């Protein structure tokens, strides 16, 4: 005898607190506006009316790290920019996630020299990689949905 047989057609929804918290986290992500190169144009196109990131609860690209919980690193990261990126990541609220958008952010792309990091994961932990040079808005949306699935499968941080 499960809960369905006892409740019948009463319209009662049951869930766990963890599922409810993860559902709320995925529906209210605020990305940090952090575009470094040509991938930033595609990120802006994803937020525009044709692709509409607001359907995922991402209406606002936050200019402040204290108001954001998702960092989308769009483009190549130079060694000079790496400390700034890390400082912004450290100032973000917990829980926080990172998407590496584009080949340059993921593995350095065509810039195989001393000035460009060969992947942003040298500086911050990356949750989802979006491939392409530059990736299309559909690919970024797929990366966001992949991150949503990852968050829904995770356990919220326990205090104490």
Rosetta constraint file for C-alpha pairs under 8 A:
AtomPair CA 1 CA 5 HARMONIC 6.20 0.50
AtomPair CA 1 CA 6 HARMONIC 7.41 0.50
AtomPair CA 2 CA 6 HARMONIC 6.83 0.50
AtomPair CA 3 CA 7 HARMONIC 6.10 0.50
AtomPair CA 4 CA 8 HARMONIC 5.69 0.50
AtomPair CA 7 CA 12 HARMONIC 7.36 0.50
AtomPair CA 15 CA 19 HARMONIC 6.62 0.50
AtomPair CA 15 CA 20 HARMONIC 7.03 0.50
AtomPair CA 16 CA 20 HARMONIC 6.43 0.50
AtomPair CA 17 CA 21 HARMONIC 6.12 0.50
AtomPair CA 18 CA 22 HARMONIC 6.12 0.50
AtomPair CA 18 CA 155 HARMONIC 6.55 0.50
AtomPair CA 18 CA 156 HARMONIC 6.33 0.50
AtomPair CA 19 CA 23 HARMONIC 5.96 0.50
AtomPair CA 19 CA 152 HARMONIC 6.83 0.50
AtomPair CA 20 CA 24 HARMONIC 6.20 0.50
AtomPair CA 21 CA 25 HARMONIC 6.20 0.50
AtomPair CA 21 CA 156 HARMONIC 7.44 0.50
AtomPair CA 22 CA 26 HARMONIC 6.25 0.50
AtomPair CA 22 CA 151 HARMONIC 6.23 0.50
AtomPair CA 22 CA 152 HARMONIC 5.27 0.50
AtomPair CA 22 CA 154 HARMONIC 7.76 0.50
AtomPair CA 22 CA 156 HARMONIC 7.20 0.50
AtomPair CA 23 CA 27 HARMONIC 6.30 0.50
AtomPair CA 23 CA 152 HARMONIC 6.58 0.50
AtomPair CA 24 CA 28 HARMONIC 6.20 0.50
AtomPair CA 25 CA 29 HARMONIC 6.32 0.50
AtomPair CA 25 CA 151 HARMONIC 7.90 0.50
AtomPair CA 26 CA 56 HARMONIC 7.75 0.50
AtomPair CA 26 CA 57 HARMONIC 7.91 0.50
AtomPair CA 26 CA 148 HARMONIC 5.54 0.50
AtomPair CA 26 CA 151 HARMONIC 7.05 0.50
AtomPair CA 26 CA 152 HARMONIC 7.64 0.50
AtomPair CA 27 CA 56 HARMONIC 5.82 0.50
AtomPair CA 27 CA 57 HARMONIC 5.05 0.50
AtomPair CA 27 CA 58 HARMONIC 7.91 0.50
AtomPair CA 28 CA 56 HARMONIC 7.52 0.50
AtomPair CA 28 CA 57 HARMONIC 4.92 0.50
AtomPair CA 28 CA 58 HARMONIC 6.62 0.50
AtomPair CA 29 CA 56 HARMONIC 8.00 0.50
AtomPair CA 29 CA 57 HARMONIC 6.28 0.50
AtomPair CA 29 CA 58 HARMONIC 5.78 0.50
AtomPair CA 29 CA 68 HARMONIC 7.49 0.50
AtomPair CA 29 CA 69 HARMONIC 6.27 0.50
AtomPair CA 29 CA 70 HARMONIC 6.53 0.50
AtomPair CA 30 CA 57 HARMONIC 7.72 0.50
AtomPair CA 30 CA 58 HARMONIC 5.49 0.50
AtomPair CA 30 CA 59 HARMONIC 7.64 0.50
AtomPair CA 30 CA 60 HARMONIC 6.34 0.50
AtomPair CA 30 CA 61 HARMONIC 6.36 0.50
AtomPair CA 30 CA 62 HARMONIC 6.48 0.50
AtomPair CA 30 CA 67 HARMONIC 7.34 0.50
AtomPair CA 30 CA 68 HARMONIC 4.97 0.50
AtomPair CA 30 CA 69 HARMONIC 5.76 0.50
AtomPair CA 30 CA 70 HARMONIC 6.04 0.50
AtomPair CA 31 CA 58 HARMONIC 6.95 0.50
AtomPair CA 31 CA 60 HARMONIC 7.28 0.50
AtomPair CA 31 CA 61 HARMONIC 5.27 0.50
AtomPair CA 31 CA 62 HARMONIC 6.05 0.50
AtomPair CA 31 CA 68 HARMONIC 5.51 0.50
AtomPair CA 31 CA 69 HARMONIC 6.23 0.50
AtomPair CA 31 CA 70 HARMONIC 4.44 0.50
AtomPair CA 31 CA 71 HARMONIC 5.57 0.50
AtomPair CA 31 CA 72 HARMONIC 6.68 0.50
AtomPair CA 32 CA 61 HARMONIC 5.69 0.50
AtomPair CA 32 CA 62 HARMONIC 4.94 0.50
AtomPair CA 32 CA 63 HARMONIC 6.13 0.50
AtomPair CA 32 CA 64 HARMONIC 6.90 0.50
AtomPair CA 32 CA 65 HARMONIC 6.24 0.50
AtomPair CA 32 CA 68 HARMONIC 5.37 0.50
AtomPair CA 32 CA 69 HARMONIC 7.26 0.50
AtomPair CA 32 CA 70 HARMONIC 5.99 0.50
AtomPair CA 32 CA 71 HARMONIC 4.98 0.50
AtomPair CA 32 CA 72 HARMONIC 6.64 0.50
AtomPair CA 33 CA 61 HARMONIC 5.29 0.50
AtomPair CA 33 CA 62 HARMONIC 5.70 0.50
AtomPair CA 33 CA 63 HARMONIC 5.52 0.50
AtomPair CA 33 CA 71 HARMONIC 7.47 0.50
AtomPair CA 33 CA 72 HARMONIC 7.38 0.50
AtomPair CA 34 CA 40 HARMONIC 7.77 0.50
AtomPair CA 34 CA 71 HARMONIC 7.12 0.50
AtomPair CA 34 CA 72 HARMONIC 6.43 0.50
AtomPair CA 34 CA 73 HARMONIC 5.94 0.50
AtomPair CA 34 CA 74 HARMONIC 6.72 0.50
AtomPair CA 35 CA 39 HARMONIC 7.05 0.50
AtomPair CA 35 CA 40 HARMONIC 4.50 0.50
AtomPair CA 35 CA 43 HARMONIC 7.89 0.50
AtomPair CA 35 CA 72 HARMONIC 7.76 0.50
AtomPair CA 35 CA 73 HARMONIC 6.38 0.50
AtomPair CA 35 CA 74 HARMONIC 4.87 0.50
AtomPair CA 35 CA 75 HARMONIC 6.49 0.50
AtomPair CA 36 CA 40 HARMONIC 6.41 0.50
AtomPair CA 36 CA 73 HARMONIC 7.46 0.50
AtomPair CA 36 CA 74 HARMONIC 5.80 0.50
AtomPair CA 36 CA 75 HARMONIC 4.89 0.50
AtomPair CA 36 CA 76 HARMONIC 6.26 0.50
AtomPair CA 36 CA 77 HARMONIC 7.11 0.50
AtomPair CA 37 CA 41 HARMONIC 7.89 0.50
AtomPair CA 37 CA 74 HARMONIC 6.66 0.50
AtomPair CA 37 CA 75 HARMONIC 4.60 0.50
AtomPair CA 37 CA 76 HARMONIC 6.39 0.50
AtomPair CA 38 CA 42 HARMONIC 7.34 0.50
AtomPair CA 38 CA 74 HARMONIC 7.77 0.50
AtomPair CA 38 CA 75 HARMONIC 6.42 0.50
AtomPair CA 38 CA 134 HARMONIC 6.75 0.50
AtomPair CA 39 CA 43 HARMONIC 6.31 0.50
AtomPair CA 39 CA 74 HARMONIC 5.04 0.50
AtomPair CA 39 CA 75 HARMONIC 5.27 0.50
AtomPair CA 39 CA 101 HARMONIC 6.99 0.50
AtomPair CA 39 CA 102 HARMONIC 6.42 0.50
AtomPair CA 39 CA 133 HARMONIC 7.59 0.50
AtomPair CA 39 CA 134 HARMONIC 5.27 0.50
AtomPair CA 39 CA 135 HARMONIC 6.89 0.50
AtomPair CA 40 CA 44 HARMONIC 6.13 0.50
AtomPair CA 40 CA 74 HARMONIC 5.32 0.50
AtomPair CA 40 CA 75 HARMONIC 6.82 0.50
AtomPair CA 41 CA 45 HARMONIC 6.20 0.50
AtomPair CA 42 CA 46 HARMONIC 6.22 0.50
AtomPair CA 42 CA 134 HARMONIC 7.25 0.50
AtomPair CA 42 CA 135 HARMONIC 7.03 0.50
AtomPair CA 42 CA 136 HARMONIC 6.22 0.50
AtomPair CA 42 CA 137 HARMONIC 5.76 0.50
AtomPair CA 43 CA 47 HARMONIC 6.59 0.50
AtomPair CA 43 CA 74 HARMONIC 7.32 0.50
AtomPair CA 43 CA 137 HARMONIC 6.58 0.50
AtomPair CA 43 CA 140 HARMONIC 7.43 0.50
AtomPair CA 44 CA 48 HARMONIC 6.34 0.50
AtomPair CA 45 CA 50 HARMONIC 7.72 0.50
AtomPair CA 45 CA 51 HARMONIC 7.17 0.50
AtomPair CA 45 CA 137 HARMONIC 6.58 0.50
AtomPair CA 46 CA 50 HARMONIC 7.54 0.50
AtomPair CA 46 CA 51 HARMONIC 5.16 0.50
AtomPair CA 46 CA 52 HARMONIC 6.23 0.50
AtomPair CA 46 CA 53 HARMONIC 6.24 0.50
AtomPair CA 46 CA 137 HARMONIC 4.93 0.50
AtomPair CA 46 CA 138 HARMONIC 7.70 0.50
AtomPair CA 46 CA 140 HARMONIC 7.47 0.50
AtomPair CA 46 CA 141 HARMONIC 7.54 0.50
AtomPair CA 47 CA 51 HARMONIC 6.51 0.50
AtomPair CA 47 CA 52 HARMONIC 5.23 0.50
AtomPair CA 47 CA 53 HARMONIC 4.98 0.50
AtomPair CA 47 CA 54 HARMONIC 7.29 0.50
AtomPair CA 47 CA 59 HARMONIC 7.64 0.50
AtomPair CA 48 CA 52 HARMONIC 5.47 0.50
AtomPair CA 48 CA 53 HARMONIC 7.48 0.50
AtomPair CA 51 CA 137 HARMONIC 7.21 0.50
AtomPair CA 51 CA 138 HARMONIC 7.86 0.50
AtomPair CA 53 CA 57 HARMONIC 7.08 0.50
AtomPair CA 53 CA 58 HARMONIC 5.55 0.50
AtomPair CA 53 CA 59 HARMONIC 6.47 0.50
AtomPair CA 53 CA 141 HARMONIC 7.80 0.50
AtomPair CA 54 CA 58 HARMONIC 4.69 0.50
AtomPair CA 54 CA 59 HARMONIC 4.33 0.50
AtomPair CA 54 CA 60 HARMONIC 7.92 0.50
AtomPair CA 55 CA 59 HARMONIC 7.93 0.50
AtomPair CA 62 CA 67 HARMONIC 6.45 0.50
AtomPair CA 62 CA 68 HARMONIC 6.03 0.50
AtomPair CA 64 CA 68 HARMONIC 6.78 0.50
AtomPair CA 65 CA 69 HARMONIC 7.66 0.50
AtomPair CA 65 CA 88 HARMONIC 5.87 0.50
AtomPair CA 65 CA 89 HARMONIC 7.21 0.50
AtomPair CA 65 CA 91 HARMONIC 5.75 0.50
AtomPair CA 65 CA 92 HARMONIC 4.73 0.50
AtomPair CA 65 CA 93 HARMONIC 7.53 0.50
AtomPair CA 66 CA 91 HARMONIC 5.89 0.50
AtomPair CA 66 CA 92 HARMONIC 4.97 0.50
AtomPair CA 66 CA 93 HARMONIC 5.91 0.50
AtomPair CA 67 CA 92 HARMONIC 7.08 0.50
AtomPair CA 67 CA 93 HARMONIC 7.11 0.50
AtomPair CA 68 CA 92 HARMONIC 6.00 0.50
AtomPair CA 68 CA 93 HARMONIC 6.66 0.50
AtomPair CA 69 CA 92 HARMONIC 6.07 0.50
AtomPair CA 69 CA 93 HARMONIC 5.83 0.50
AtomPair CA 69 CA 94 HARMONIC 6.90 0.50
AtomPair CA 69 CA 95 HARMONIC 6.56 0.50
AtomPair CA 69 CA 96 HARMONIC 4.56 0.50
AtomPair CA 69 CA 97 HARMONIC 6.31 0.50
AtomPair CA 70 CA 96 HARMONIC 5.71 0.50
AtomPair CA 70 CA 97 HARMONIC 4.82 0.50
AtomPair CA 70 CA 98 HARMONIC 5.71 0.50
AtomPair CA 70 CA 99 HARMONIC 7.55 0.50
AtomPair CA 71 CA 89 HARMONIC 7.56 0.50
AtomPair CA 71 CA 96 HARMONIC 7.78 0.50
AtomPair CA 71 CA 97 HARMONIC 6.27 0.50
AtomPair CA 71 CA 98 HARMONIC 4.74 0.50
AtomPair CA 71 CA 99 HARMONIC 6.24 0.50
AtomPair CA 72 CA 98 HARMONIC 5.87 0.50
AtomPair CA 72 CA 99 HARMONIC 4.75 0.50
AtomPair CA 72 CA 100 HARMONIC 6.10 0.50
AtomPair CA 72 CA 101 HARMONIC 6.56 0.50
AtomPair CA 73 CA 98 HARMONIC 7.30 0.50
AtomPair CA 73 CA 99 HARMONIC 6.18 0.50
AtomPair CA 73 CA 100 HARMONIC 5.06 0.50
AtomPair CA 73 CA 101 HARMONIC 5.76 0.50
AtomPair CA 73 CA 105 HARMONIC 6.56 0.50
AtomPair CA 73 CA 120 HARMONIC 7.90 0.50
AtomPair CA 74 CA 100 HARMONIC 6.55 0.50
AtomPair CA 74 CA 101 HARMONIC 4.77 0.50
AtomPair CA 74 CA 102 HARMONIC 6.41 0.50
AtomPair CA 74 CA 105 HARMONIC 6.54 0.50
AtomPair CA 75 CA 101 HARMONIC 6.64 0.50
AtomPair CA 75 CA 102 HARMONIC 6.14 0.50
AtomPair CA 75 CA 103 HARMONIC 7.72 0.50
AtomPair CA 75 CA 104 HARMONIC 5.49 0.50
AtomPair CA 75 CA 105 HARMONIC 5.28 0.50
AtomPair CA 76 CA 104 HARMONIC 4.57 0.50
AtomPair CA 76 CA 105 HARMONIC 5.07 0.50
AtomPair CA 76 CA 108 HARMONIC 6.55 0.50
AtomPair CA 76 CA 109 HARMONIC 7.85 0.50
AtomPair CA 76 CA 116 HARMONIC 6.83 0.50
AtomPair CA 76 CA 117 HARMONIC 7.45 0.50
AtomPair CA 77 CA 81 HARMONIC 6.14 0.50
AtomPair CA 77 CA 82 HARMONIC 6.46 0.50
AtomPair CA 77 CA 104 HARMONIC 7.50 0.50
AtomPair CA 77 CA 105 HARMONIC 6.50 0.50
AtomPair CA 77 CA 116 HARMONIC 5.87 0.50
AtomPair CA 77 CA 117 HARMONIC 5.75 0.50
AtomPair CA 77 CA 119 HARMONIC 7.85 0.50
AtomPair CA 77 CA 120 HARMONIC 6.73 0.50
AtomPair CA 78 CA 82 HARMONIC 6.26 0.50
AtomPair CA 78 CA 115 HARMONIC 5.55 0.50
AtomPair CA 78 CA 116 HARMONIC 4.21 0.50
AtomPair CA 78 CA 117 HARMONIC 5.64 0.50
AtomPair CA 79 CA 83 HARMONIC 7.75 0.50
AtomPair CA 79 CA 115 HARMONIC 5.65 0.50
AtomPair CA 79 CA 116 HARMONIC 5.85 0.50
AtomPair CA 79 CA 117 HARMONIC 6.07 0.50
AtomPair CA 80 CA 84 HARMONIC 7.98 0.50
AtomPair CA 80 CA 115 HARMONIC 7.81 0.50
AtomPair CA 81 CA 85 HARMONIC 6.25 0.50
AtomPair CA 82 CA 86 HARMONIC 6.22 0.50
AtomPair CA 82 CA 123 HARMONIC 6.59 0.50
AtomPair CA 83 CA 87 HARMONIC 6.11 0.50
AtomPair CA 84 CA 88 HARMONIC 6.22 0.50
AtomPair CA 85 CA 89 HARMONIC 6.18 0.50
AtomPair CA 85 CA 123 HARMONIC 7.72 0.50
AtomPair CA 86 CA 90 HARMONIC 6.13 0.50
AtomPair CA 86 CA 123 HARMONIC 6.26 0.50
AtomPair CA 86 CA 124 HARMONIC 6.47 0.50
AtomPair CA 87 CA 91 HARMONIC 6.31 0.50
AtomPair CA 88 CA 92 HARMONIC 6.49 0.50
AtomPair CA 89 CA 124 HARMONIC 7.32 0.50
AtomPair CA 92 CA 96 HARMONIC 6.75 0.50
AtomPair CA 97 CA 126 HARMONIC 7.26 0.50
AtomPair CA 97 CA 127 HARMONIC 6.27 0.50
AtomPair CA 98 CA 124 HARMONIC 7.84 0.50
AtomPair CA 98 CA 125 HARMONIC 6.95 0.50
AtomPair CA 98 CA 126 HARMONIC 5.00 0.50
AtomPair CA 98 CA 127 HARMONIC 5.44 0.50
AtomPair CA 98 CA 128 HARMONIC 6.83 0.50
AtomPair CA 99 CA 126 HARMONIC 6.02 0.50
AtomPair CA 99 CA 127 HARMONIC 5.97 0.50
AtomPair CA 99 CA 128 HARMONIC 4.90 0.50
AtomPair CA 99 CA 129 HARMONIC 5.88 0.50
AtomPair CA 99 CA 130 HARMONIC 7.24 0.50
AtomPair CA 99 CA 143 HARMONIC 7.53 0.50
AtomPair CA 100 CA 105 HARMONIC 5.38 0.50
AtomPair CA 100 CA 106 HARMONIC 5.67 0.50
AtomPair CA 100 CA 120 HARMONIC 7.05 0.50
AtomPair CA 100 CA 126 HARMONIC 6.53 0.50
AtomPair CA 100 CA 127 HARMONIC 7.97 0.50
AtomPair CA 100 CA 128 HARMONIC 6.37 0.50
AtomPair CA 100 CA 129 HARMONIC 4.89 0.50
AtomPair CA 100 CA 130 HARMONIC 6.07 0.50
AtomPair CA 101 CA 105 HARMONIC 5.94 0.50
AtomPair CA 101 CA 106 HARMONIC 6.91 0.50
AtomPair CA 101 CA 129 HARMONIC 6.27 0.50
AtomPair CA 101 CA 130 HARMONIC 4.84 0.50
AtomPair CA 101 CA 131 HARMONIC 6.68 0.50
AtomPair CA 101 CA 132 HARMONIC 7.98 0.50
AtomPair CA 101 CA 135 HARMONIC 7.22 0.50
AtomPair CA 101 CA 140 HARMONIC 7.25 0.50
AtomPair CA 102 CA 106 HARMONIC 6.22 0.50
AtomPair CA 102 CA 129 HARMONIC 7.76 0.50
AtomPair CA 102 CA 130 HARMONIC 5.73 0.50
AtomPair CA 102 CA 131 HARMONIC 5.04 0.50
AtomPair CA 102 CA 132 HARMONIC 5.08 0.50
AtomPair CA 102 CA 133 HARMONIC 5.64 0.50
AtomPair CA 102 CA 134 HARMONIC 5.65 0.50
AtomPair CA 102 CA 135 HARMONIC 5.73 0.50
AtomPair CA 103 CA 107 HARMONIC 5.73 0.50
AtomPair CA 103 CA 108 HARMONIC 6.31 0.50
AtomPair CA 103 CA 109 HARMONIC 4.75 0.50
AtomPair CA 103 CA 130 HARMONIC 7.73 0.50
AtomPair CA 103 CA 131 HARMONIC 5.55 0.50
AtomPair CA 103 CA 132 HARMONIC 5.62 0.50
AtomPair CA 103 CA 133 HARMONIC 5.81 0.50
AtomPair CA 103 CA 134 HARMONIC 7.46 0.50
AtomPair CA 104 CA 108 HARMONIC 4.07 0.50
AtomPair CA 104 CA 109 HARMONIC 4.09 0.50
AtomPair CA 104 CA 110 HARMONIC 7.25 0.50
AtomPair CA 104 CA 111 HARMONIC 7.42 0.50
AtomPair CA 104 CA 118 HARMONIC 7.53 0.50
AtomPair CA 104 CA 119 HARMONIC 6.94 0.50
AtomPair CA 104 CA 133 HARMONIC 7.81 0.50
AtomPair CA 105 CA 109 HARMONIC 7.50 0.50
AtomPair CA 105 CA 118 HARMONIC 7.66 0.50
AtomPair CA 105 CA 119 HARMONIC 5.30 0.50
AtomPair CA 105 CA 120 HARMONIC 5.40 0.50
AtomPair CA 106 CA 118 HARMONIC 7.38 0.50
AtomPair CA 106 CA 119 HARMONIC 4.64 0.50
AtomPair CA 106 CA 120 HARMONIC 6.20 0.50
AtomPair CA 106 CA 121 HARMONIC 7.55 0.50
AtomPair CA 106 CA 129 HARMONIC 6.39 0.50
AtomPair CA 106 CA 130 HARMONIC 7.66 0.50
AtomPair CA 106 CA 131 HARMONIC 7.40 0.50
AtomPair CA 107 CA 117 HARMONIC 7.83 0.50
AtomPair CA 107 CA 118 HARMONIC 4.74 0.50
AtomPair CA 107 CA 119 HARMONIC 4.12 0.50
AtomPair CA 107 CA 120 HARMONIC 7.52 0.50
AtomPair CA 108 CA 112 HARMONIC 6.45 0.50
AtomPair CA 108 CA 116 HARMONIC 6.61 0.50
AtomPair CA 108 CA 117 HARMONIC 5.94 0.50
AtomPair CA 108 CA 118 HARMONIC 4.03 0.50
AtomPair CA 108 CA 119 HARMONIC 5.32 0.50
AtomPair CA 109 CA 118 HARMONIC 7.66 0.50
AtomPair CA 111 CA 116 HARMONIC 6.48 0.50
AtomPair CA 112 CA 116 HARMONIC 7.11 0.50
AtomPair CA 112 CA 118 HARMONIC 7.29 0.50
AtomPair CA 117 CA 122 HARMONIC 7.46 0.50
AtomPair CA 118 CA 122 HARMONIC 7.74 0.50
AtomPair CA 120 CA 124 HARMONIC 6.39 0.50
AtomPair CA 120 CA 126 HARMONIC 7.59 0.50
AtomPair CA 121 CA 125 HARMONIC 5.33 0.50
AtomPair CA 121 CA 126 HARMONIC 5.73 0.50
AtomPair CA 127 CA 147 HARMONIC 7.19 0.50
AtomPair CA 128 CA 143 HARMONIC 6.38 0.50
AtomPair CA 128 CA 146 HARMONIC 7.36 0.50
AtomPair CA 128 CA 147 HARMONIC 6.44 0.50
AtomPair CA 129 CA 143 HARMONIC 7.11 0.50
AtomPair CA 130 CA 135 HARMONIC 7.10 0.50
AtomPair CA 130 CA 139 HARMONIC 6.62 0.50
AtomPair CA 130 CA 140 HARMONIC 6.41 0.50
AtomPair CA 130 CA 143 HARMONIC 5.94 0.50
AtomPair CA 131 CA 135 HARMONIC 6.19 0.50
AtomPair CA 131 CA 139 HARMONIC 7.77 0.50
AtomPair CA 132 CA 136 HARMONIC 7.51 0.50
AtomPair CA 135 CA 139 HARMONIC 6.00 0.50
AtomPair CA 135 CA 140 HARMONIC 7.00 0.50
AtomPair CA 136 CA 140 HARMONIC 6.76 0.50
AtomPair CA 137 CA 141 HARMONIC 6.24 0.50
AtomPair CA 138 CA 142 HARMONIC 6.19 0.50
AtomPair CA 139 CA 143 HARMONIC 6.20 0.50
AtomPair CA 140 CA 144 HARMONIC 6.20 0.50
AtomPair CA 141 CA 145 HARMONIC 6.21 0.50
AtomPair CA 142 CA 146 HARMONIC 6.09 0.50
AtomPair CA 143 CA 147 HARMONIC 6.20 0.50
AtomPair CA 144 CA 148 HARMONIC 6.21 0.50
AtomPair CA 145 CA 149 HARMONIC 6.27 0.50
AtomPair CA 146 CA 150 HARMONIC 6.27 0.50
AtomPair CA 147 CA 151 HARMONIC 6.15 0.50
AtomPair CA 148 CA 152 HARMONIC 6.12 0.50
AtomPair CA 149 CA 153 HARMONIC 6.27 0.50
AtomPair CA 150 CA 154 HARMONIC 6.38 0.50
